[in-house]
Amino acid sequence: MAIELPDDLLALERAAWEEIQAGRLTADTAAAVQEAVTAHAEQAGVDRYELEMALKKAVRHPED
């Protein structure tokens, strides 16, 4: 089963990834991503860990 990644979740992860690459990830950004991942996983009925891994792969390795 493919995990759907809504645009707002992708945007949050992209912002966090940009901050990580710049060496300036904030606790607020990290918390916002985790809260959104948890909420979406619960709403979609998918494993939070699998959702987070799919999200990171989509943002950090889009060519795969």
N, C-alpha and C positions, 0 to 999 in steps of 0.2 A: 504494500500500500504506500503510495506516494504521500508525503506530508505536504499540505498546502501551507505556503508561507505568505501571509498577507503583506501588502506594501508597507504598512506602518511598522511591522515587526522588522522587515528588511531595512527600513530607514534607520531604525534604532540601532541595529547591529552594524550598519555601515558607519554611523556616527561613532560608535564605540571602537570599531576597527581603525578608523582614522585617528582617534585619540590614542589608541595603543601604539600605532606606528609613529606618532609624533612624540611619544613618551609622556603623554599628559592625560591618561585615562583618569577620570574622576570617579569617586565613589557614587555620586549621583547618577552618572551615566551608566555605570555597571549595574546599579540597583534598578534603574529603569528598565534595562534590558531583561534582567532576571525576573522582575515582576511581570513584564509583558509576556515572556516565554512561559512562565508558570500559568498565567491567566489563559493564554491561548491553548496551552496543552490541556488544561482542565475543560475548557469550552469545546475543544475539538475531540476530546477523548483519546488523546495520544500520549505516549510516554514523554515526559518533559525532557529527559536526557536525549532521546532520539530527535525530538524537535530541535533542541539546542544544537546538536551536531549537524543536522540538515541545514540549519540557519547559518552556522559558521562556514560550512562548506560552500553554500550558495554565495556568501559574501566574500570569503577569502580565496576561494578556488572556483570561480564561476566557469572556467573553461572545462572543468571535469564533467 
